[in-house]
Amino acid sequence: MEFSREEQRGITFFCAKGENCVNIHCELVSVCGDSALDYSNVNRWMAKLKKGRVSSTDLPRPGRLCSSRTDANKERVENLILSDHRVTVEDICAHTGLTHGTVMRIIKEDLQMTKVSARWVPKMLDESKKEIR
């Protein structure tokens, strides 16, 4: 059975009463196998528990938000491609103001399109699209 990191931390917190880190780590390895937290993580979470931490979930971290792959930008890129299947990534970048990497990520991951014979086409065509082609 595979346990998530949060579940393993919960097990660590539960076993923390009267146990040391070595015994807790051995228990995790016996239960979780290769996916068990390593000893240093068990040690770190035990220290957090001793300092008064009560939650085994990660705290929110500040960071840069992904603001370029919004639904509006995805729609703009899709409309540009649908209006001209031969449009280049550089043209899309110029029209939208997005970076080359962001445009490629939107096309490949979100729209699931690929370039075939200098045209952007959906990666998987459904039956109606196959009939049209």
MDAnalysis code that builds the backbone (N, CA, C; Angstrom):
import MDAnalysis as mda
import numpy as np

u = mda.Universe.empty(399, n_residues=133, atom_resindex=np.repeat(np.arange(133), 3), trajectory=True)
u.add_TopologyAttr("name", ["N", "CA", "C"] * 133)
u.add_TopologyAttr("resid", np.arange(1, 134))
u.add_TopologyAttr("resname", ["MET", "GLU", "PHE", "SER", "ARG", "GLU", "GLU", "GLN", "ARG", "GLY", "ILE", "THR", "PHE", "PHE", "CYS", "ALA", "LYS", "GLY", "GLU", "ASN", "CYS", "VAL", "ASN", "ILE", "HIS", "CYS", "GLU", "LEU", "VAL", "SER", "VAL", "CYS", "GLY", "ASP", "SER", "ALA", "LEU", "ASP", "TYR", "SER", "ASN", "VAL", "ASN", "ARG", "TRP", "MET", "ALA", "LYS", "LEU", "LYS", "LYS", "GLY", "ARG", "VAL", "SER", "SER", "THR", "ASP", "LEU", "PRO", "ARG", "PRO", "GLY", "ARG", "LEU", "CYS", "SER", "SER", "ARG", "THR", "ASP", "ALA", "ASN", "LYS", "GLU", "ARG", "VAL", "GLU", "ASN", "LEU", "ILE", "LEU", "SER", "ASP", "HIS", "ARG", "VAL", "THR", "VAL", "GLU", "ASP", "ILE", "CYS", "ALA", "HIS", "THR", "GLY", "LEU", "THR", "HIS", "GLY", "THR", "VAL", "MET", "ARG", "ILE", "ILE", "LYS", "GLU", "ASP", "LEU", "GLN", "MET", "THR", "LYS", "VAL", "SER", "ALA", "ARG", "TRP", "VAL", "PRO", "LYS", "MET", "LEU", "ASP", "GLU", "SER", "LYS", "LYS", "GLU", "ILE", "ARG"])
u.atoms.positions = np.array([
    [0.846, -1.180, 0.000],
    [0.000, 0.000, 0.000],
    [0.887, 1.238, 0.000],
    [0.519, 2.217, -0.792],
    [1.327, 3.431, -0.901],
    [0.676, 4.563, -0.109],
    [1.474, 5.212, 0.717],
    [0.991, 6.319, 1.534],
    [1.566, 7.622, 1.001],
    [0.774, 8.694, 1.070],
    [1.262, 10.001, 0.659],
    [2.193, 10.556, 1.729],
    [2.878, 11.632, 1.394],
    [3.788, 12.251, 2.365],
    [3.030, 12.715, 3.613],
    [1.858, 13.311, 3.406],
    [1.077, 13.791, 4.543],
    [0.649, 12.640, 5.449],
    [0.261, 11.513, 4.834],
    [-0.126, 10.354, 5.629],
    [1.064, 9.801, 6.413],
    [2.228, 9.777, 5.779],
    [3.422, 9.299, 6.474],
    [3.804, 10.241, 7.618],
    [3.620, 11.531, 7.412],
    [3.886, 12.482, 8.498],
    [2.901, 12.258, 9.641],
    [1.649, 11.965, 9.294],
    [0.655, 11.668, 10.324],
    [1.034, 10.426, 11.114],
    [1.526, 9.409, 10.425],
    [2.000, 8.206, 11.102],
    [3.159, 8.550, 12.024],
    [4.054, 9.419, 11.536],
    [5.191, 9.862, 12.350],
    [4.699, 10.570, 13.603],
    [3.721, 11.443, 13.461],
    [3.181, 12.166, 14.618],
    [2.509, 11.204, 15.590],
    [1.809, 10.202, 15.035],
    [1.111, 9.251, 15.886],
    [2.100, 8.387, 16.681],
    [3.180, 7.977, 16.027],
    [4.176, 7.115, 16.665],
    [5.141, 7.890, 17.552],
    [5.051, 9.188, 17.580],
    [6.047, 10.015, 18.260],
    [6.035, 9.853, 19.775],
    [4.963, 9.366, 20.347],
    [4.866, 9.262, 21.807],
    [5.801, 8.169, 22.317],
    [6.886, 8.576, 22.922],
    [7.807, 7.641, 23.537],
    [8.732, 6.917, 22.587],
    [8.701, 7.221, 21.318],
    [9.573, 6.555, 20.347],
    [10.647, 7.513, 19.872],
    [11.765, 6.956, 19.444],
    [12.802, 7.804, 18.853],
    [12.714, 7.734, 17.332],
    [13.477, 8.581, 16.667],
    [13.390, 8.712, 15.205],
    [13.780, 7.424, 14.493],
    [14.740, 6.701, 15.023],
    [15.197, 5.476, 14.369],
    [14.076, 4.439, 14.334],
    [13.398, 4.250, 15.455],
    [12.305, 3.280, 15.501],
    [11.141, 3.688, 14.601],
    [10.830, 4.978, 14.599],
    [9.730, 5.461, 13.743],
    [10.080, 5.256, 12.279],
    [11.325, 5.568, 11.909],
    [11.751, 5.385, 10.519],
    [11.691, 3.908, 10.135],
    [12.107, 3.009, 11.022],
    [12.033, 1.569, 10.743],
    [10.594, 1.119, 10.543],
    [9.674, 1.655, 11.347],
    [8.256, 1.331, 11.192],
    [7.730, 1.813, 9.836],
    [8.104, 3.039, 9.450],
    [7.661, 3.566, 8.152],
    [8.185, 2.704, 7.013],
    [9.447, 2.293, 7.081],
    [10.023, 1.470, 6.025],
    [9.309, 0.127, 5.962],
    [8.982, -0.438, 7.119],
    [8.305, -1.737, 7.104],
    [6.883, -1.622, 6.548],
    [6.224, -0.492, 6.785],
    [4.856, -0.311, 6.304],
    [4.823, 0.182, 4.860],
    [5.645, 1.189, 4.544],
    [5.574, 1.854, 3.240],
    [6.564, 1.316, 2.206],
    [7.578, 0.623, 2.639],
    [8.550, 0.083, 1.692],
    [9.445, 1.167, 1.134],
    [9.688, 1.116, -0.183],
    [10.603, 2.058, -0.834],
    [10.083, 3.490, -0.857],
    [8.775, 3.675, -0.736],
    [8.216, 5.022, -0.810],
    [8.218, 5.736, 0.544],
    [8.837, 5.131, 1.557],
    [8.852, 5.727, 2.892],
    [9.720, 6.979, 2.923],
    [9.371, 7.903, 3.811],
    [10.197, 9.085, 4.023],
    [11.576, 8.649, 4.490],
    [12.602, 9.385, 4.096],
    [13.928, 9.026, 4.567],
    [14.122, 9.496, 6.016],
    [15.206, 9.024, 6.620],
    [15.434, 9.273, 8.042],
    [15.532, 10.762, 8.349],
    [16.168, 11.529, 7.478],
    [16.339, 12.961, 7.749],
    [14.990, 13.680, 7.804],
    [14.045, 13.284, 6.942],
    [12.709, 13.892, 6.987],
    [11.965, 13.513, 8.259],
    [12.084, 12.254, 8.686],
    [11.453, 11.830, 9.942],
    [12.038, 12.638, 11.099],
    [13.349, 12.788, 11.095],
    [14.031, 13.556, 12.141],
    [13.559, 15.013, 12.144],
    [13.434, 15.605, 10.960],
    [13.008, 17.000, 10.838],
    [11.579, 17.182, 11.352],
    [10.678, 16.254, 10.985],
    [9.299, 16.369, 11.423],
    [9.158, 16.103, 12.921],
    [9.991, 15.242, 13.466],
    [9.975, 15.018, 14.918],
    [10.411, 16.288, 15.650],
    [11.400, 16.978, 15.118],
    [11.837, 18.233, 15.726],
    [10.724, 19.273, 15.667],
    [10.002, 19.322, 14.541],
    [8.882, 20.265, 14.422],
    [7.781, 19.920, 15.419],
    [7.549, 18.627, 15.627],
    [6.539, 18.198, 16.583],
    [6.923, 18.605, 18.002],
    [8.192, 18.460, 18.338],
    [8.658, 18.827, 19.675],
    [8.574, 20.334, 19.910],
    [8.677, 21.113, 18.813],
    [8.573, 22.575, 18.934],
    [7.126, 23.042, 19.007],
    [6.163, 22.125, 18.851],
    [4.767, 22.504, 18.999],
    [3.937, 22.433, 17.742],
    [4.487, 21.933, 16.664],
    [3.732, 21.814, 15.418],
    [2.659, 20.750, 15.584],
    [1.438, 21.051, 15.179],
    [0.344, 20.105, 15.347],
    [-0.203, 19.583, 14.011],
    [0.147, 20.205, 12.922],
    [-0.361, 19.803, 11.615],
    [0.745, 19.121, 10.815],
    [0.367, 18.070, 10.098],
    [1.359, 17.370, 9.284],
    [1.328, 17.821, 7.825],
    [0.488, 18.796, 7.503],
    [0.424, 19.292, 6.130],
    [1.424, 20.419, 5.940],
    [1.818, 20.631, 4.701],
    [2.744, 21.708, 4.384],
    [2.069, 23.054, 4.592],
    [2.834, 24.006, 5.062],
    [2.325, 25.364, 5.200],
    [2.378, 26.051, 3.842],
    [1.488, 27.004, 3.591],
    [1.553, 27.717, 2.315],
    [2.844, 28.508, 2.210],
    [3.428, 28.482, 1.024],
    [4.693, 29.180, 0.812],
    [4.485, 30.346, -0.145],
    [5.179, 31.427, 0.120],
    [5.083, 32.531, -0.838],
    [5.841, 32.157, -2.104],
    [5.365, 32.616, -3.185],
    [6.035, 32.317, -4.438],
    [5.383, 33.063, -5.570],
    [5.997, 32.971, -6.677],
    [5.492, 33.639, -7.852],
    [4.291, 32.864, -8.393],
    [3.207, 33.565, -8.614],
    [2.011, 32.940, -9.139],
    [2.122, 32.783, -10.649],
    [1.536, 31.730, -11.144],
    [1.514, 31.506, -12.583],
    [0.365, 32.319, -13.165],
    [0.687, 33.481, -13.709],
    [-0.371, 34.361, -14.195],
    [-0.462, 34.364, -15.716],
    [0.442, 33.682, -16.394],
    [0.432, 33.750, -17.847],
    [-0.419, 32.662, -18.490],
    [-0.630, 31.543, -17.812],
    [-1.422, 30.457, -18.391],
    [-2.860, 30.513, -17.884],
    [-3.471, 31.654, -18.049],
    [-4.860, 31.829, -17.639],
    [-5.788, 31.340, -18.747],
    [-7.054, 31.196, -18.406],
    [-8.041, 30.760, -19.399],
    [-8.163, 31.761, -20.542],
    [-8.035, 33.052, -20.209],
    [-8.139, 34.077, -21.248],
    [-6.981, 33.955, -22.243],
    [-5.768, 33.747, -21.737],
    [-4.615, 33.597, -22.635],
    [-4.721, 32.319, -23.459],
    [-5.207, 31.251, -22.855],
    [-5.388, 29.998, -23.593],
    [-6.380, 30.198, -24.725],
    [-7.446, 30.938, -24.439],
    [-8.457, 31.193, -25.464],
    [-7.901, 32.069, -26.584],
    [-7.085, 33.065, -26.215],
    [-6.477, 33.926, -27.242],
    [-5.570, 33.128, -28.158],
    [-4.749, 32.247, -27.576],
    [-3.846, 31.424, -28.388],
    [-4.652, 30.480, -29.272],
    [-5.678, 29.869, -28.710],
    [-6.495, 28.947, -29.499],
    [-7.194, 29.665, -30.650],
    [-7.714, 30.870, -30.408],
    [-8.367, 31.625, -31.475],
    [-7.393, 31.992, -32.585],
    [-6.164, 32.361, -32.206],
    [-5.160, 32.677, -33.231],
    [-4.840, 31.452, -34.081],
    [-4.724, 30.293, -33.436],
    [-4.414, 29.077, -34.182],
    [-5.578, 28.666, -35.076],
    [-6.804, 28.775, -34.543],
    [-7.965, 28.376, -35.332],
    [-8.216, 29.319, -36.501],
    [-7.848, 30.588, -36.355],
    [-8.034, 31.528, -37.460],
    [-7.006, 31.309, -38.563],
    [-5.816, 30.850, -38.202],
    [-4.775, 30.567, -39.196],
    [-3.931, 29.409, -38.678],
    [-4.140, 28.220, -39.249],
    [-3.424, 27.036, -38.781],
    [-1.927, 27.097, -39.070],
    [-1.507, 27.998, -39.934],
    [-0.096, 28.099, -40.269],
    [0.634, 29.186, -39.472],
    [-0.002, 29.708, -38.451],
    [0.598, 30.753, -37.635],
    [1.790, 30.169, -36.885],
    [2.839, 30.956, -36.721],
    [4.027, 30.492, -36.019],
    [3.949, 30.887, -34.550],
    [4.772, 30.247, -33.756],
    [4.809, 30.556, -32.333],
    [5.269, 31.998, -32.123],
    [6.196, 32.449, -32.939],
    [6.680, 33.829, -32.825],
    [5.565, 34.832, -33.099],
    [4.703, 34.523, -34.083],
    [3.564, 35.404, -34.364],
    [2.591, 35.435, -33.177],
    [2.358, 34.278, -32.587],
    [1.472, 34.217, -31.427],
    [2.067, 35.010, -30.273],
    [3.385, 34.894, -30.077],
    [4.060, 35.655, -29.021],
    [3.903, 37.151, -29.251],
    [4.048, 37.581, -30.509],
    [3.933, 39.002, -30.823],
    [2.511, 39.512, -30.596],
    [1.506, 38.711, -30.924],
    [0.109, 39.142, -30.769],
    [-0.353, 39.131, -29.315],
    [0.137, 38.167, -28.539],
    [-0.365, 38.010, -27.176],
    [0.536, 38.641, -26.120],
    [1.812, 38.825, -26.432],
    [2.744, 39.352, -25.440],
    [3.253, 38.296, -24.476],
    [2.989, 37.035, -24.765],
    [3.460, 35.936, -23.924],
    [4.837, 35.479, -24.388],
    [5.536, 34.786, -23.514],
    [6.856, 34.291, -23.885],
    [6.724, 33.052, -24.755],
    [7.820, 32.716, -25.420],
    [7.848, 31.557, -26.314],
    [7.538, 30.281, -25.541],
    [8.146, 30.112, -24.375],
    [7.922, 28.913, -23.572],
    [6.487, 28.786, -23.094],
    [5.887, 29.905, -22.717],
    [4.498, 29.880, -22.260],
    [3.565, 29.501, -23.398],
    [3.785, 30.067, -24.569],
    [2.948, 29.744, -25.726],
    [3.091, 28.265, -26.075],
    [4.314, 27.746, -26.062],
    [4.519, 26.338, -26.372],
    [3.841, 25.446, -25.339],
    [3.909, 25.819, -24.068],
    [3.278, 25.035, -23.016],
    [1.757, 25.037, -23.180],
    [1.191, 26.188, -23.530],
    [-0.256, 26.268, -23.755],
    [-0.656, 25.381, -24.933],
    [0.104, 25.452, -26.019],
    [-0.228, 24.681, -27.217],
    [-0.106, 23.182, -26.952],
    [1.005, 22.773, -26.366],
    [1.262, 21.334, -26.197],
    [0.454, 20.719, -25.053],
    [0.441, 21.362, -23.877],
    [-0.167, 20.752, -22.697],
    [-1.655, 21.064, -22.573],
    [-2.029, 22.324, -22.770],
    [-3.415, 22.714, -22.544],
    [-4.296, 22.449, -23.756],
    [-3.843, 22.866, -24.936],
    [-4.644, 22.669, -26.143],
    [-4.389, 21.318, -26.792],
    [-3.322, 20.651, -26.393],
    [-2.925, 19.350, -26.921],
    [-2.899, 19.355, -28.435],
    [-2.116, 20.268, -28.979],
    [-1.947, 20.359, -30.420],
    [-0.497, 20.081, -30.759],
    [-0.286, 19.703, -31.994],
    [1.062, 19.455, -32.477],
    [1.184, 20.027, -33.888],
    [2.404, 20.265, -34.320],
    [2.638, 20.852, -35.634],
    [2.844, 19.737, -36.651],
    [2.011, 19.727, -37.702],
    [2.129, 18.749, -38.767],
    [2.119, 19.501, -40.085],
    [3.166, 19.350, -40.858],
    [3.281, 20.016, -42.163],
    [3.003, 21.503, -42.047],
    [3.645, 22.142, -41.093],
    [3.564, 23.587, -40.863],
    [2.169, 24.046, -40.461],
    [1.341, 23.129, -39.955],
    [-0.002, 23.480, -39.498],
    [-0.205, 22.935, -38.099],
    [-0.911, 23.695, -37.258],
    [-1.255, 23.228, -35.914],
    [-2.529, 22.417, -36.004],
    [-2.473, 21.183, -35.535],
    [-3.647, 20.311, -35.540],
    [-3.793, 19.685, -34.156],
    [-5.016, 19.326, -33.778],
    [-5.196, 18.641, -32.496],
    [-4.435, 17.323, -32.488],
    [-3.910, 16.961, -31.337],
    [-3.122, 15.747, -31.223],
    [-3.971, 14.510, -31.500],
    [-5.160, 14.476, -30.951],
    [-6.061, 13.343, -31.158],
    [-7.318, 13.857, -31.848],
    [-7.563, 13.387, -33.038],
    [-8.757, 13.795, -33.766],
    [-9.917, 12.874, -33.399],
    [-11.099, 13.466, -33.186],
    [-12.269, 12.632, -32.966],
    [-12.854, 12.249, -34.327],
    [-13.885, 11.434, -34.330],
    [-14.427, 10.895, -35.573],
    [-14.939, 11.982, -36.524],
    [-15.595, 13.012, -35.966],
    [-16.133, 14.060, -36.836],
    [-15.011, 14.836, -37.516],
    [-13.918, 15.072, -36.795],
    [-12.797, 15.804, -37.395],
    [-12.098, 14.948, -38.444],
    [-12.036, 13.635, -38.211],
    [-11.422, 12.741, -39.185],
    [-12.227, 12.728, -40.472],
    [-13.566, 12.769, -40.364],
    [-14.414, 12.782, -41.555],
    [-14.216, 14.076, -42.349],
    [-14.041, 15.192, -41.641],
    [-13.836, 16.473, -42.325],
    [-12.538, 16.462, -43.100],
    [-11.489, 15.874, -42.516],
    [-10.194, 15.802, -43.199],
    [-10.249, 14.823, -44.347],
])
